[in-house]
Amino acid sequence: MASSKAIPPPSDFMRGLRQYISQPVTASFIAGGIAGAVSRTVVSPLERLKIIFQVQGPGNSSYQGVGPALAKMWREEGWRGYMRGNGTNCIRIVPYSAVQFSSYTVYKKLLLPEGGTDLGTLRRLCAGAMAGVTSVVATYPLDITRTRLSVQSASFASKGAPHTRLPGMWGTMKTMYRTEGGAISLYRGLGPTLAGVAPYVGINFATYEAMRKFMTPEGKANPTALGKLCAGAVSGAVAQSVTYPFDVLRRRFQVNTMSGLGYQYKNIWDAISIIIRAEGIRGMYKGLLPNLLKVAPSIGSSFLSFEIARDLLVALDPKLNI
């Protein structure tokens, strides 16, 4: 007969679980996942519209202007059109955001000078950049699948009417794997993505922490909820504006093998030259307006929900409740 000591009492088990969850890296991982799901669902219609604008080539003018394009999406696809690809996006963004926030916590510790308490702007930028690269590589196949799901039901003039029966996430991944070159097809566009995400995440985290200090009232340790939202909105707008052309390139390469979009690029430099020649410099900033419109609620709610969830999880530490 097994000894009763082999199974810890429920109280000891719960104490150990709370202690594990309250650890900074674990709390950041869980809170990051929650923050990602909240932020993406809040701005799903604008996120999909941004992608459609980004991949719309020079021969397509089916979607013009934020208001008319959202109205067209509603007429043709209903509320489901606004949420098209959001399920896959949340499945992607939960681990992406979880890995990003937790790895940022790890890299900050690694880069902190011995005996120091503040990273400084350069080290903070490096920690954010490394966290961005880590999270992208871990979740990229889900990102490219989300892009395909967002585009395949859009009614571009050159692409024709969308099929009435569209594959879901796994169906899209299987089709890409079978018809576009195997596993490499799930990483198409990774180069421009990494080139853009490293500076984007670095600038985002560095600007947020600087704005967070600025928004903290004198004599207080933390800013208000509104202050955190404002800090997130500013950091997101700055980071997105600086690195946006890389995001356009990422989306174009993710759909580069789809027919009816009016372009086929050989490499990054070929894509840049063709876009600028055919669409002007504005082609590198297609979709920037809906992207900036979603920045405030998206990045703001992301940082705010992250901090709320992380603080709640850290507070579970049994040592704090003695």
RODO-2510 file (C-alpha; in nm, 4 decimals, decimal comma):
residues 322
     n   res          X          Y          Z
     1     m     0,0000     0,0000     0,0000
     2     a     0,1398     0,3403    -0,1022
     3     s     0,2383     0,5758     0,1746
     4     s     0,0030     0,8674     0,2342
     5     k     0,3102     1,0931     0,2359
     6     a     0,3513     1,0377    -0,1426
     7     i     0,0627     1,2758    -0,2127
     8     p     0,1010     1,6238    -0,0610
     9     p    -0,1990     1,7622     0,1274
    10     p    -0,4249     1,9887    -0,0837
    11     s    -0,3147     2,2934     0,1163
    12     d     0,0550     2,2264     0,0397
    13     f    -0,0211     2,1645    -0,3277
    14     m    -0,2153     2,4918    -0,3604
    15     r     0,0579     2,6784    -0,1750
    16     g     0,3207     2,5416    -0,4145
    17     l     0,1023     2,6223    -0,7179
    18     r     0,0455     2,9795    -0,6010
    19     q     0,4162     3,0223    -0,5374
    20     y     0,4982     2,8965    -0,8894
    21     i     0,2371     3,1162    -1,0613
    22     s     0,3497     3,4233    -0,8682
    23     q     0,7098     3,3980    -0,9945
    24     p     0,7905     3,7031    -1,2164
    25     v     0,8570     3,5053    -1,5373
    26     t     0,5534     3,2757    -1,4954
    27     a     0,3252     3,5666    -1,4032
    28     s     0,4542     3,7640    -1,7050
    29     f     0,3933     3,4634    -1,9336
    30     i     0,0305     3,4147    -1,8236
    31     a    -0,0473     3,7875    -1,8070
    32     g     0,1108     3,8382    -2,1492
    33     g    -0,1195     3,5764    -2,3014
    34     i    -0,4254     3,7427    -2,1469
    35     a    -0,3102     4,0853    -2,2677
    36     g    -0,2652     3,9593    -2,6225
    37     a    -0,6131     3,8071    -2,6477
    38     v    -0,7796     4,1175    -2,5028
    39     s    -0,5945     4,3664    -2,7233
    40     r    -0,6461     4,1794    -3,0527
    41     t    -1,0174     4,1117    -3,0022
    42     v    -1,0828     4,4788    -2,9204
    43     v    -0,9442     4,5929    -3,2575
    44     s    -1,0177     4,2926    -3,4814
    45     p    -1,2092     4,4879    -3,7551
    46     l    -0,9299     4,7449    -3,7937
    47     e    -0,6632     4,4731    -3,7820
    48     r    -0,8253     4,2870    -4,0718
    49     l    -0,8794     4,6102    -4,2678
    50     k    -0,5120     4,7012    -4,2242
    51     i    -0,4059     4,3657    -4,3716
    52     i    -0,6421     4,4045    -4,6691
    53     f    -0,5030     4,7522    -4,7416
    54     q    -0,1465     4,6227    -4,7115
    55     v    -0,1873     4,3396    -4,9623
    56     q    -0,4032     4,5356    -5,2070
    57     g    -0,1804     4,5859    -5,5112
    58     p    -0,1688     4,8817    -5,7524
    59     g    -0,4318     4,7254    -5,9797
    60     n    -0,6851     4,6853    -5,6996
    61     s    -0,9111     4,9617    -5,5685
    62     s    -1,1876     4,7505    -5,4151
    63     y    -1,1252     4,8789    -5,0624
    64     q    -1,0879     5,2578    -5,0369
    65     g    -1,1018     5,4616    -4,7163
    66     v    -1,1506     5,3304    -4,3641
    67     g    -1,5254     5,4037    -4,3326
    68     p    -1,6330     5,2801    -4,6801
    69     a    -1,4109     4,9714    -4,6509
    70     l    -1,5584     4,8749    -4,3131
    71     a    -1,9089     4,9289    -4,4570
    72     k    -1,8244     4,7094    -4,7584
    73     m    -1,6925     4,4390    -4,5269
    74     w    -2,0164     4,4508    -4,3253
    75     r    -2,2396     4,4384    -4,6386
    76     e    -2,0589     4,1438    -4,7933
    77     e    -1,9663     3,9367    -4,4864
    78     g    -2,1619     4,0707    -4,1866
    79     w    -2,0130     4,0767    -3,8369
    80     r    -1,8192     3,7607    -3,9164
    81     g    -1,6187     3,9646    -4,1682
    82     y    -1,4990     4,1890    -3,8861
    83     m    -1,3822     3,8855    -3,6906
    84     r    -1,2435     3,6891    -3,9881
    85     g    -0,9060     3,5474    -3,8839
    86     n    -0,9417     3,6707    -3,5241
    87     g    -0,9705     3,3173    -3,3823
    88     t    -0,6420     3,2231    -3,5464
    89     n    -0,4994     3,5598    -3,4443
    90     c    -0,5878     3,4955    -3,0787
    91     i    -0,4479     3,1413    -3,0963
    92     r    -0,1297     3,3017    -3,2333
    93     i    -0,1221     3,6116    -3,0151
    94     v    -0,1726     3,4339    -2,6808
    95     p     0,1563     3,2378    -2,7040
    96     y     0,3206     3,5247    -2,8979
    97     s     0,2368     3,7834    -2,6341
    98     a     0,3099     3,5385    -2,3505
    99     v     0,6558     3,4593    -2,4930
   100     q     0,7234     3,8268    -2,5670
   101     f     0,6429     3,9606    -2,2192
   102     s     0,8074     3,6731    -2,0307
   103     s     1,1223     3,6723    -2,2468
   104     y     1,1449     4,0510    -2,2045
   105     t     1,1442     3,9919    -1,8275
   106     v     1,4239     3,7344    -1,8679
   107     y     1,6345     3,9497    -2,1037
   108     k     1,6015     4,2534    -1,8750
   109     k     1,7539     4,0497    -1,5919
   110     l     2,0328     3,9221    -1,8172
   111     l     2,1211     4,2706    -1,9420
   112     l     2,0953     4,4464    -1,6059
   113     p     2,4445     4,5659    -1,4990
   114     e     2,5766     4,4032    -1,1825
   115     g     2,4585     4,6045    -0,8848
   116     g     2,2414     4,8249    -1,1085
   117     t     1,8684     4,8899    -1,0785
   118     d     1,7952     5,0590    -1,4131
   119     l     1,8622     4,9181    -1,7601
   120     g     1,8942     5,2436    -1,9478
   121     t     1,7444     5,3112    -2,2901
   122     l     1,9943     5,1142    -2,5028
   123     r     1,9762     4,7945    -2,2940
   124     r     1,5968     4,8260    -2,2799
   125     l     1,5871     4,8513    -2,6594
   126     c     1,8077     4,5401    -2,6870
   127     a     1,5915     4,3427    -2,4408
   128     g     1,2778     4,4355    -2,6339
   129     a     1,4359     4,3499    -2,9697
   130     m     1,5466     4,0047    -2,8472
   131     a     1,2016     3,9429    -2,6978
   132     g     1,0430     4,0350    -3,0314
   133     v     1,2630     3,7957    -3,2288
   134     t     1,2006     3,5136    -2,9793
   135     s     0,8220     3,5509    -2,9926
   136     v     0,8056     3,5796    -3,3741
   137     v     1,0127     3,2675    -3,4424
   138     a     0,8019     3,0705    -3,1921
   139     t     0,4648     3,1592    -3,3492
   140     y     0,5254     3,2581    -3,7141
   141     p     0,3255     2,9773    -3,8850
   142     l     0,0128     3,0997    -3,7056
   143     d     0,0820     3,4574    -3,8180
   144     i     0,1050     3,3715    -4,1887
   145     t    -0,2079     3,1551    -4,1598
   146     r    -0,3984     3,4456    -4,0017
   147     t    -0,2944     3,6685    -4,2944
   148     r    -0,4196     3,4138    -4,5485
   149     l    -0,7519     3,3801    -4,3649
   150     s    -0,7939     3,7603    -4,3620
   151     v    -0,7254     3,7912    -4,7367
   152     q    -0,8955     3,4863    -4,8877
   153     s    -1,2529     3,6072    -4,8251
   154     a    -1,1857     3,9669    -4,9360
   155     s    -1,3454     4,0537    -5,2724
   156     f    -1,0584     4,2200    -5,4607
   157     a    -1,1608     4,3124    -5,8150
   158     s    -0,8624     4,1305    -5,9718
   159     k    -0,9045     3,8325    -5,7431
   160     g    -1,2721     3,7813    -5,8178
   161     a    -1,5497     3,6984    -5,5769
   162     p    -1,4426     3,4940    -5,2735
   163     h    -1,5314     3,1265    -5,2599
   164     t    -1,8467     3,0524    -5,0650
   165     r    -1,6761     2,7713    -4,8739
   166     l    -1,3456     2,8745    -4,7212
   167     p    -1,0960     2,6555    -4,5331
   168     g    -1,0277     2,7212    -4,1662
   169     m    -0,6957     2,7527    -3,9900
   170     w    -0,5804     2,3913    -4,0161
   171     g    -0,7165     2,3547    -4,3705
   172     t    -0,5222     2,6626    -4,4814
   173     m    -0,2014     2,5385    -4,3175
   174     k    -0,2357     2,1949    -4,4785
   175     t    -0,3003     2,3456    -4,8229
   176     m     0,0036     2,5729    -4,7933
   177     y     0,2193     2,2803    -4,6774
   178     r     0,1019     2,0562    -4,9660
   179     t     0,1065     2,3067    -5,2524
   180     e     0,3680     2,5711    -5,1665
   181     g     0,6832     2,3800    -5,0791
   182     g     0,6356     2,2113    -4,7437
   183     a     0,7349     2,3563    -4,4055
   184     i     0,9210     2,6495    -4,5641
   185     s     0,5871     2,7868    -4,6876
   186     l     0,4818     2,8437    -4,3259
   187     y     0,7833     3,0745    -4,2762
   188     r     0,7502     3,2809    -4,5951
   189     g     0,8155     3,6464    -4,5151
   190     l     1,0073     3,5697    -4,1931
   191     g     1,3060     3,7835    -4,3061
   192     p     1,1226     4,1182    -4,3366
   193     t     0,9187     4,0254    -4,0292
   194     l     1,2308     3,9875    -3,8122
   195     a     1,3824     4,3012    -3,9664
   196     g     1,0744     4,4959    -3,8580
   197     v     0,9792     4,3285    -3,5324
   198     a     1,3165     4,3649    -3,3584
   199     p     1,3194     4,7467    -3,3737
   200     y     0,9400     4,7626    -3,3283
   201     v     0,9278     4,5674    -3,0018
   202     g     1,2450     4,7346    -2,8779
   203     i     1,1050     5,0849    -2,9427
   204     n     0,7643     4,9824    -2,8054
   205     f     0,8948     4,8595    -2,4677
   206     a     1,1530     5,1375    -2,4307
   207     t     0,8999     5,4119    -2,5123
   208     y     0,6356     5,2572    -2,2854
   209     e     0,8655     5,2455    -1,9848
   210     a     0,9788     5,6040    -2,0479
   211     m     0,6178     5,7226    -2,0881
   212     r     0,5159     5,5203    -1,7828
   213     k     0,7641     5,7154    -1,5708
   214     f     0,6426     6,0413    -1,7255
   215     m     0,2760     5,9579    -1,6503
   216     t     0,3436     5,8549    -1,2879
   217     p     0,2252     6,1271    -1,0461
   218     e     0,4896     6,2687    -0,8135
   219     g     0,5188     6,0644    -0,4962
   220     k     0,3465     5,7601    -0,6498
   221     a     0,5048     5,4292    -0,7536
   222     n     0,2765     5,3664    -1,0545
   223     p     0,0646     5,5689    -1,2977
   224     t    -0,3154     5,5470    -1,2990
   225     a    -0,4997     5,3100    -1,5340
   226     l    -0,5590     5,6033    -1,7700
   227     g    -0,1893     5,6901    -1,7506
   228     k    -0,0959     5,3326    -1,8487
   229     l    -0,3417     5,3435    -2,1407
   230     c    -0,1918     5,6733    -2,2615
   231     a     0,1646     5,5424    -2,2235
   232     g     0,0745     5,2326    -2,4264
   233     a    -0,0991     5,4385    -2,6958
   234     v     0,2010     5,6706    -2,7408
   235     s     0,4563     5,3860    -2,7407
   236     g     0,2523     5,1901    -2,9955
   237     a     0,2055     5,4887    -3,2272
   238     v     0,5774     5,5731    -3,2220
   239     a     0,6929     5,2137    -3,2769
   240     q     0,4358     5,1413    -3,5500
   241     s     0,5109     5,4590    -3,7454
   242     v     0,8877     5,4032    -3,7435
   243     t     0,8766     5,0373    -3,8525
   244     y     0,5559     5,0251    -4,0614
   245     p     0,7181     4,9653    -4,4065
   246     f     0,8574     4,6345    -4,2736
   247     d     0,5039     4,5317    -4,1781
   248     v     0,3805     4,6011    -4,5334
   249     l     0,6653     4,3893    -4,6736
   250     r     0,5831     4,1095    -4,4298
   251     r     0,2186     4,0960    -4,5412
   252     r     0,3075     4,1135    -4,9114
   253     f     0,5465     3,8185    -4,8815
   254     q     0,2954     3,6178    -4,6779
   255     v     0,0507     3,6283    -4,9718
   256     n     0,3167     3,6414    -5,2466
   257     t     0,2139     3,3029    -5,3903
   258     m    -0,1612     3,3769    -5,3931
   259     s    -0,3084     3,4475    -5,7384
   260     g    -0,5024     3,7577    -5,8398
   261     l    -0,3240     4,0136    -5,6225
   262     g    -0,1231     4,1718    -5,9061
   263     y     0,2336     4,1143    -5,7848
   264     q     0,5030     3,8498    -5,7417
   265     y     0,8290     3,9432    -5,5679
   266     k     1,1666     3,7674    -5,5874
   267     n     1,3198     3,9142    -5,2716
   268     i     1,2954     4,2088    -5,0315
   269     w     1,4830     4,4563    -5,2559
   270     d     1,2769     4,3530    -5,5571
   271     a     0,9593     4,4099    -5,3551
   272     i     1,0701     4,7552    -5,2331
   273     s     1,1663     4,8723    -5,5842
   274     i     0,8429     4,7408    -5,7427
   275     i     0,6195     4,8885    -5,4708
   276     i     0,7834     5,2331    -5,4892
   277     r     0,7856     5,2313    -5,8713
   278     a     0,4219     5,1218    -5,9058
   279     e     0,2646     5,2772    -5,5953
   280     g     0,5065     5,5465    -5,4843
   281     i     0,6457     5,5868    -5,1338
   282     r     0,2852     5,5815    -5,0088
   283     g     0,2731     5,2145    -5,1071
   284     m     0,5094     5,1416    -4,8181
   285     y     0,2575     5,2967    -4,5779
   286     k    -0,0650     5,1407    -4,7057
   287     g    -0,3017     5,0691    -4,4179
   288     l    -0,1179     5,3029    -4,1786
   289     l    -0,4347     5,4989    -4,0901
   290     p    -0,6436     5,2014    -3,9670
   291     n    -0,3260     5,0744    -3,8017
   292     l    -0,2805     5,3989    -3,6053
   293     l    -0,6535     5,4049    -3,5235
   294     k    -0,6167     5,0658    -3,3582
   295     v    -0,2909     5,1477    -3,1793
   296     a    -0,4442     5,3378    -2,8863
   297     p    -0,7008     5,0712    -2,7871
   298     s    -0,4744     4,7797    -2,8843
   299     i    -0,1374     4,8645    -2,7289
   300     g    -0,2982     5,0609    -2,4461
   301     s    -0,5296     4,7737    -2,3463
   302     s    -0,2420     4,5276    -2,3930
   303     f    -0,0090     4,6967    -2,1436
   304     l    -0,2935     4,7799    -1,9035
   305     s    -0,4400     4,4266    -1,8980
   306     f    -0,0859     4,2841    -1,8720
   307     e    -0,0029     4,4918    -1,5653
   308     i    -0,3383     4,4196    -1,3972
   309     a    -0,3113     4,0434    -1,4599
   310     r     0,0577     4,0292    -1,3625
   311     d     0,0004     4,2202    -1,0377
   312     l    -0,2885     3,9885    -0,9464
   313     l    -0,0751     3,6805    -1,0148
   314     v     0,2286     3,8124    -0,8259
   315     a    -0,0004     3,8883    -0,5300
   316     l    -0,0788     3,5142    -0,5072
   317     d     0,2647     3,4549    -0,3530
   318     p     0,1977     3,2860    -0,0152
   319     k     0,4840     3,4865     0,1401
   320     l     0,2863     3,8065     0,0788
   321     n    -0,0190     3,6695     0,2570
   322     i     0,1435     3,5637     0,5816
***
